[in-house]
Amino acid sequence: MKLKCRLFLIGVLCIPSIYLFLQLKEWGPSILYRTDYTLSGFGQSISNSTEETEISHEYSVVSSTSTSRSRKINKLRRKGKNTSSSFDEDNHKSTSKTQTPHFSKASETRRETFPASKKKHSEIKSNFDEPVKTMHSSKLFLLYTPIFGKLPWLGVEENYNFKEACPVTNCEITYKKTLIPSADVVLFHAFDMPSVKEMTRISIRRPVTQRWVYFIQESPLNTPYDPGIYNGFFNWTMTYRRDSDIFLPYRHYAPLSATDKKPERKNYASGKDKLVAWMVGHCGIIREKYAKILSQYLNLDVYGTCSRNFHHFKECPKGSTECSAKLKRYKFYLSFENSYCVDYITEKYWYTPFHHDMVPVVFGGSDYGPEVAIPGSFINVLDFPTIKHLANYILYLNKNDTAYNEYFNWKQQYKQVGKEAWTCRICSMRNKKLEQKACDLGKFWGINESCSHYKDKINKLIV
C-alpha cells in the first residue's frame, strides 16, 4: 500500500514537469496562448474565444495566422518577457490603417487583435500601395460555383480567348477548385453559394490580393437567403446595379456610330388595332393589383399563367411565331417588374416591347435614368399621380399618332448593345492597383435597403 502511494506521488510531481518541458520545446499542444484569425485579409483579427461560432457567421474568416506567431510567443516566454505588451505594440502600429469601416465594431468588442507580424503587415501594405504591373503575369480566374447548377458557365469555357475578346488579355479561366490558393479572382454565383462553413474553410489560406466576386442578376427579393450571412467575404460585386464594382445590366444602349444606318422613319401606330398587352406568370403581387385597377379604365389583354385572375383565357406561347404576331398588334406593353428594387430592369423592358415595336409602360424600383434605360423610350407609372391619370394619357396617345411616334425617336439616336464582356472588365480591374475593400452584403443587397425606395409612393397608387 505504501509503495502505491509513493508511485502516485511521483507521478503527480513528474507529469506536470514533463508537460512544461514539452511546451517550452514546442512539442506539445499549447494551452498558453489562443489562436487568432484575420478578417478580410486586411490585417484585422479576432480572438478564437467562446464567441468563435457566432463570429464565423457574422464576419468572414479569410486567413489563419502562421505558426511563427506561436513560436515567437514561446521564445518571449522563455526569455521572461511580457508577451502581451510586445504584441500590443505591433497591433497599435499596424491595424489602424487596415481596418475596413464595417469591421470597426468587431475590433472594438472582440479584442485581442494582432497582425500576423510586422514583416507580414508591411507586405500586405505594399500590395495596395504599389501599382500592379499590367500584362507582366497571367491572372487566373476561378469560377468556383456552377451557375443555376450548371457547368461550365454559358459562353465561358476554360479555353476562353481573352486575346480575341478583350483589350487586356493576360487572364485565364479555370473551374478547378484545387487551384483556389493560386487564383487571382474567385467568382461565386449567388444562387449556387456554398455554405458559410465552406466559405470560411476555403478562405483560411486566402492570399491577401485575391479578389472574391459576388455575382447575381436576380433581385434581393428573389435571393433565397439573407445576404448578410456572407458579410466580409467579398471584395467586388457584379450585378445590374449601377453602384456595383462590375455593372452588368440585362442590356444596354449606345449612340449610333458614323457607320450605323439610321432606320427609316415610319408610323409605328400603323397596323396596330389593340391597345395594351401584358404577359405575366408570377401572380399575386403589387403589380397585379395595379393592373386590375388600370384595366377598369382601358382595354388590357393579359396572357400567361396569371391571365385567369383577369378572367382572360388568351394563349400566347412565349417565343413562338404565333405569339410574336399577336404582340405586334398592340401599341403598349406593361413592363412591370416583379420586384421594386434599385436599378432592377429586366427583359420585360429590354426585349418584348422593343422586339415588337411597342411602347413599354414601366413599373419598378429604378428611376429609369439614362445610365440604365433609353431616354424617351418608355412611360413610367410613377410619373403619374394616379392610375387614372396614366390611363387617360395612354388613351390620348392612342388617338394621336404624332405623339405616339415620339416614343420611337430614340431609334434615330441610339441602338441596343451588349456591354463589354464581364470577363474583360474583371481582367482589366485585376491588372490595376488594388484597393482595400470588403463588401457588406447585408446593406448592399438587403431587402429593406434595396427594395423600399418607392414603397410609400407605390402603396398610395393602389389604395
Secondary structure, 3 states (H helix, E strand, C coil): CHHHHHHHHHHHHHHHHHHHHHHHCCCCCCCCCCCEEEECCCCEEEECCCCHHHHHHHCCEEEECCHHHHHHHHHHHHCCCCHHHHHHHHHHHHCCCCCCHHHHHHHHHCCCCCCCCHHHHHHHHHHHHCCCCCCCCCEEEEECCCECCECCCCCCCCCCCHHHHCCCCCEEEECCHHHHHHCCEEEEEHHHCCCHHHHHHHCCECCCCCEEEEECCCCHHHCCCCHHHHCCCCCEEEECCCCCCEECCCCEEEECCCCCCCCCCCCCCCCCCEEEEEECCCCCCHHHHHHHHHCCCCCEEEECHHHHHHCCCECCCCCCHHHHHHHCCEEEEEEECCCCCCCCCCHHHHCHHHHCCCEEEEECCCCCCCCCCCCCCCEEHHHCCCHHHHHHHHHHHHHCHHHHHHHHHHHHCEEEECCCCHHHHHHHHHCCCCCCCCCCHHHHCCHHHHCCCCHHHHHHHCC
